[in-house]
């Protein structure tokens, strides 16, 4: 259907749907491409602001405020397109298209035992993230639901390389209630990769988790929580790598004309080439070997 026959509301809906579907790290590219099709700058920026806000929540877009990382999510959303940061005690709007903070305002927070626990958990989580992620970011938020206090920990790391046509994101979210003796931790690990050089390949993997932690004191809880996150994420990473290796082997078997042994042995090509004495026969136009060498394909 031609865009010219769509009503304004239909255009708005189509623009929002397409922008929200943009993979992590590709929102601005998708917006620029749509601008060429829609040719309505005002409409695009209106819908781009809304879709950008949704994109930030969906993929935990990282920012840096006063030298501290901030992850945007629906847990620190205040409404009216505003987010709140517990570290800097600031609320703000974020323009994803311009990568700028706007309308920054100062906000106070209630300092109690939960706020102190939040700080302790954040310190323990930072140690884990700095040790396991190349460019990882983490944040710990507070939330009160029906007079019950919860802590929400978010982790994010990404590698975006549009020049080489691939982008990847790892994020996880962990929630637990502040209880005196025992608390239950619910988590979700999410990985998304997009390769679009020769094919348009999307990979999305996720896992939901539920574990219990004993509560002795705040320091013990923070360390136990960080160890739990480390253990579960390591297990998930190992399972993903194993699954991808198996998928790669299966795909390779389908491509090859005949089954070959899969030994995962490194081939010493330099030694093989040094053993080959090639003799060229110009009149015949082909190469023969002076020694009989058997080359096995080892994959």
WOKACOR-V32066 format. One record per residue. N is the residue number from 1. RES is the residue in one letter. PSI is psi in whole degrees, -180 to 180 (NA if undefined). D_CENTER is the distance of its C-alpha to the mean C-alpha in whole Angstrom. Layout:
BEGIN
n=N res=RES psi=PSI d_center=D_CENTER
n=N res=RES psi=PSI d_center=D_CENTER
END
This chain:
BEGIN
n=1 res=X psi=136 d_center=34
n=2 res=X psi=144 d_center=35
n=3 res=X psi=-26 d_center=33
n=4 res=X psi=-22 d_center=36
n=5 res=X psi=-2 d_center=38
n=6 res=X psi=143 d_center=35
n=7 res=X psi=169 d_center=36
n=8 res=X psi=-41 d_center=34
n=9 res=X psi=-38 d_center=32
n=10 res=X psi=-38 d_center=31
n=11 res=X psi=-45 d_center=30
n=12 res=X psi=-45 d_center=28
n=13 res=X psi=-43 d_center=26
n=14 res=X psi=-41 d_center=25
n=15 res=X psi=-47 d_center=24
n=16 res=X psi=-44 d_center=22
n=17 res=X psi=-43 d_center=21
n=18 res=X psi=-40 d_center=20
n=19 res=X psi=-39 d_center=18
n=20 res=X psi=-29 d_center=16
n=21 res=X psi=-6 d_center=15
n=22 res=X psi=131 d_center=13
n=23 res=X psi=160 d_center=10
n=24 res=X psi=135 d_center=7
n=25 res=X psi=-1 d_center=9
n=26 res=X psi=14 d_center=12
n=27 res=X psi=-47 d_center=14
n=28 res=X psi=-39 d_center=17
n=29 res=X psi=-44 d_center=18
n=30 res=X psi=-40 d_center=18
n=31 res=X psi=-46 d_center=20
n=32 res=X psi=-39 d_center=22
n=33 res=X psi=-41 d_center=23
n=34 res=X psi=-33 d_center=24
n=35 res=X psi=-37 d_center=26
n=36 res=X psi=-29 d_center=28
n=37 res=X psi=-42 d_center=29
n=38 res=X psi=-41 d_center=30
n=39 res=X psi=44 d_center=32
n=40 res=X psi=92 d_center=32
n=41 res=X psi=-42 d_center=30
n=42 res=X psi=-46 d_center=31
n=43 res=X psi=-43 d_center=29
n=44 res=X psi=-42 d_center=26
n=45 res=X psi=-33 d_center=26
n=46 res=X psi=-49 d_center=27
n=47 res=X psi=-30 d_center=24
n=48 res=X psi=-36 d_center=21
n=49 res=X psi=-45 d_center=22
n=50 res=X psi=-50 d_center=21
n=51 res=X psi=-35 d_center=18
n=52 res=X psi=-38 d_center=17
n=53 res=X psi=-43 d_center=17
n=54 res=X psi=-40 d_center=16
n=55 res=X psi=-43 d_center=12
n=56 res=X psi=-43 d_center=12
n=57 res=X psi=-40 d_center=13
n=58 res=X psi=-39 d_center=10
n=59 res=X psi=13 d_center=7
n=60 res=X psi=57 d_center=8
n=61 res=X psi=128 d_center=9
n=62 res=X psi=143 d_center=11
n=63 res=X psi=173 d_center=15
n=64 res=X psi=119 d_center=17
n=65 res=X psi=120 d_center=21
n=66 res=X psi=37 d_center=24
n=67 res=X psi=0 d_center=22
n=68 res=X psi=138 d_center=19
n=69 res=X psi=143 d_center=16
n=70 res=X psi=129 d_center=15
n=71 res=X psi=126 d_center=12
n=72 res=X psi=133 d_center=13
n=73 res=X psi=174 d_center=13
n=74 res=X psi=-10 d_center=16
n=75 res=X psi=-26 d_center=17
n=76 res=X psi=27 d_center=19
n=77 res=X psi=137 d_center=20
n=78 res=X psi=-7 d_center=24
n=79 res=X psi=164 d_center=24
n=80 res=X psi=38 d_center=26
n=81 res=X psi=27 d_center=22
n=82 res=X psi=148 d_center=23
n=83 res=X psi=161 d_center=20
n=84 res=X psi=139 d_center=22
n=85 res=X psi=123 d_center=21
n=86 res=X psi=-32 d_center=23
n=87 res=X psi=-51 d_center=23
n=88 res=X psi=-13 d_center=25
n=89 res=X psi=41 d_center=26
n=90 res=X psi=146 d_center=25
n=91 res=X psi=154 d_center=24
n=92 res=X psi=165 d_center=23
n=93 res=X psi=154 d_center=22
n=94 res=X psi=123 d_center=20
n=95 res=X psi=103 d_center=20
n=96 res=X psi=-34 d_center=17
n=97 res=X psi=-37 d_center=19
n=98 res=X psi=-7 d_center=21
n=99 res=X psi=49 d_center=18
n=100 res=X psi=145 d_center=21
n=101 res=X psi=142 d_center=22
n=102 res=X psi=154 d_center=25
n=103 res=X psi=58 d_center=28
n=104 res=X psi=133 d_center=27
n=105 res=X psi=149 d_center=29
n=106 res=X psi=141 d_center=30
n=107 res=X psi=143 d_center=30
n=108 res=X psi=160 d_center=31
n=109 res=X psi=155 d_center=30
n=110 res=X psi=120 d_center=32
n=111 res=X psi=110 d_center=32
n=112 res=X psi=-167 d_center=33
n=113 res=X psi=-35 d_center=32
n=114 res=X psi=-39 d_center=28
n=115 res=X psi=-39 d_center=28
n=116 res=X psi=-42 d_center=29
n=117 res=X psi=-39 d_center=27
n=118 res=X psi=-44 d_center=24
n=119 res=X psi=-40 d_center=24
n=120 res=X psi=-43 d_center=25
n=121 res=X psi=-39 d_center=22
n=122 res=X psi=-42 d_center=20
n=123 res=X psi=-44 d_center=22
n=124 res=X psi=-39 d_center=21
n=125 res=X psi=-36 d_center=17
n=126 res=X psi=-40 d_center=17
n=127 res=X psi=-43 d_center=19
n=128 res=X psi=-48 d_center=17
n=129 res=X psi=-43 d_center=14
n=130 res=X psi=-27 d_center=16
n=131 res=X psi=-20 d_center=17
n=132 res=X psi=-15 d_center=14
n=133 res=X psi=138 d_center=12
n=134 res=X psi=-45 d_center=13
n=135 res=X psi=45 d_center=12
n=136 res=X psi=155 d_center=10
n=137 res=X psi=149 d_center=11
n=138 res=X psi=159 d_center=12
n=139 res=X psi=149 d_center=15
n=140 res=X psi=127 d_center=17
n=141 res=X psi=159 d_center=19
n=142 res=X psi=149 d_center=22
n=143 res=X psi=139 d_center=24
n=144 res=X psi=122 d_center=27
n=145 res=X psi=115 d_center=28
n=146 res=X psi=50 d_center=31
n=147 res=X psi=12 d_center=32
n=148 res=X psi=133 d_center=30
n=149 res=X psi=134 d_center=27
n=150 res=X psi=149 d_center=24
n=151 res=X psi=136 d_center=21
n=152 res=X psi=117 d_center=17
n=153 res=X psi=131 d_center=15
n=154 res=X psi=138 d_center=11
n=155 res=X psi=140 d_center=9
n=156 res=X psi=139 d_center=6
n=157 res=X psi=148 d_center=6
n=158 res=X psi=163 d_center=5
n=159 res=X psi=108 d_center=8
n=160 res=X psi=125 d_center=10
n=161 res=X psi=74 d_center=13
n=162 res=X psi=-26 d_center=15
n=163 res=X psi=-35 d_center=18
n=164 res=X psi=13 d_center=18
n=165 res=X psi=42 d_center=16
n=166 res=X psi=149 d_center=12
n=167 res=X psi=147 d_center=9
n=168 res=X psi=146 d_center=6
n=169 res=X psi=137 d_center=2
n=170 res=X psi=129 d_center=3
n=171 res=X psi=154 d_center=5
n=172 res=X psi=154 d_center=8
n=173 res=X psi=135 d_center=12
n=174 res=X psi=130 d_center=15
n=175 res=X psi=134 d_center=18
n=176 res=X psi=150 d_center=22
n=177 res=X psi=145 d_center=25
n=178 res=X psi=99 d_center=28
n=179 res=X psi=158 d_center=30
n=180 res=X psi=-32 d_center=33
n=181 res=X psi=-43 d_center=33
n=182 res=X psi=137 d_center=31
n=183 res=X psi=150 d_center=27
n=184 res=X psi=130 d_center=25
n=185 res=X psi=126 d_center=21
n=186 res=X psi=136 d_center=19
n=187 res=X psi=161 d_center=15
n=188 res=X psi=125 d_center=12
n=189 res=X psi=134 d_center=9
n=190 res=X psi=132 d_center=7
n=191 res=X psi=133 d_center=5
n=192 res=X psi=135 d_center=6
n=193 res=X psi=146 d_center=8
n=194 res=X psi=121 d_center=11
n=195 res=X psi=127 d_center=14
n=196 res=X psi=35 d_center=17
n=197 res=X psi=-59 d_center=20
n=198 res=X psi=-25 d_center=22
n=199 res=X psi=165 d_center=20
n=200 res=X psi=92 d_center=18
n=201 res=X psi=121 d_center=16
n=202 res=X psi=133 d_center=13
n=203 res=X psi=125 d_center=11
n=204 res=X psi=126 d_center=10
n=205 res=X psi=141 d_center=10
n=206 res=X psi=160 d_center=11
n=207 res=X psi=133 d_center=13
n=208 res=X psi=140 d_center=16
n=209 res=X psi=155 d_center=18
n=210 res=X psi=120 d_center=21
n=211 res=X psi=164 d_center=23
n=212 res=X psi=147 d_center=26
n=213 res=X psi=136 d_center=26
n=214 res=X psi=146 d_center=30
n=215 res=X psi=113 d_center=30
n=216 res=X psi=-53 d_center=33
n=217 res=X psi=178 d_center=32
n=218 res=X psi=-42 d_center=29
n=219 res=X psi=-45 d_center=29
n=220 res=X psi=-41 d_center=29
n=221 res=X psi=-43 d_center=27
n=222 res=X psi=-45 d_center=24
n=223 res=X psi=-41 d_center=24
n=224 res=X psi=-38 d_center=24
n=225 res=X psi=-45 d_center=21
n=226 res=X psi=-40 d_center=19
n=227 res=X psi=-38 d_center=21
n=228 res=X psi=-46 d_center=20
n=229 res=X psi=-44 d_center=16
n=230 res=X psi=-46 d_center=17
n=231 res=X psi=-46 d_center=19
n=232 res=X psi=-39 d_center=16
n=233 res=X psi=-36 d_center=13
n=234 res=X psi=-42 d_center=15
n=235 res=X psi=-43 d_center=17
n=236 res=X psi=-43 d_center=14
n=237 res=X psi=-45 d_center=13
n=238 res=X psi=-40 d_center=17
n=239 res=X psi=-39 d_center=17
n=240 res=X psi=-45 d_center=14
n=241 res=X psi=-41 d_center=16
n=242 res=X psi=-41 d_center=19
n=243 res=X psi=-42 d_center=18
n=244 res=X psi=-37 d_center=17
n=245 res=X psi=-42 d_center=20
n=246 res=X psi=-40 d_center=22
n=247 res=X psi=-41 d_center=21
n=248 res=X psi=-43 d_center=22
n=249 res=X psi=-41 d_center=25
n=250 res=X psi=-42 d_center=26
n=251 res=X psi=-38 d_center=25
n=252 res=X psi=-39 d_center=27
n=253 res=X psi=-35 d_center=30
n=254 res=X psi=-29 d_center=30
n=255 res=X psi=-40 d_center=30
n=256 res=X psi=149 d_center=33
n=257 res=X psi=-33 d_center=37
n=258 res=X psi=157 d_center=37
n=259 res=X psi=134 d_center=36
n=260 res=X psi=153 d_center=35
n=261 res=X psi=134 d_center=35
n=262 res=X psi=98 d_center=31
n=263 res=X psi=-14 d_center=32
n=264 res=X psi=42 d_center=29
n=265 res=X psi=134 d_center=32
n=266 res=X psi=132 d_center=32
n=267 res=X psi=127 d_center=34
n=268 res=X psi=85 d_center=36
n=269 res=X psi=-32 d_center=37
n=270 res=X psi=-42 d_center=39
n=271 res=X psi=-40 d_center=42
n=272 res=X psi=-45 d_center=42
n=273 res=X psi=-35 d_center=43
n=274 res=X psi=-24 d_center=45
n=275 res=X psi=-11 d_center=47
n=276 res=X psi=122 d_center=47
n=277 res=X psi=104 d_center=51
n=278 res=X psi=134 d_center=51
n=279 res=X psi=122 d_center=54
n=280 res=X psi=131 d_center=54
n=281 res=X psi=103 d_center=57
n=282 res=X psi=-42 d_center=57
n=283 res=X psi=-38 d_center=59
n=284 res=X psi=-27 d_center=57
n=285 res=X psi=29 d_center=54
n=286 res=X psi=170 d_center=52
n=287 res=X psi=135 d_center=51
n=288 res=X psi=163 d_center=52
n=289 res=X psi=138 d_center=52
n=290 res=X psi=-16 d_center=54
n=291 res=X psi=147 d_center=53
n=292 res=X psi=114 d_center=51
n=293 res=X psi=126 d_center=48
n=294 res=X psi=119 d_center=46
n=295 res=X psi=114 d_center=42
n=296 res=X psi=136 d_center=40
n=297 res=X psi=113 d_center=36
n=298 res=X psi=119 d_center=34
n=299 res=X psi=NA d_center=30
END
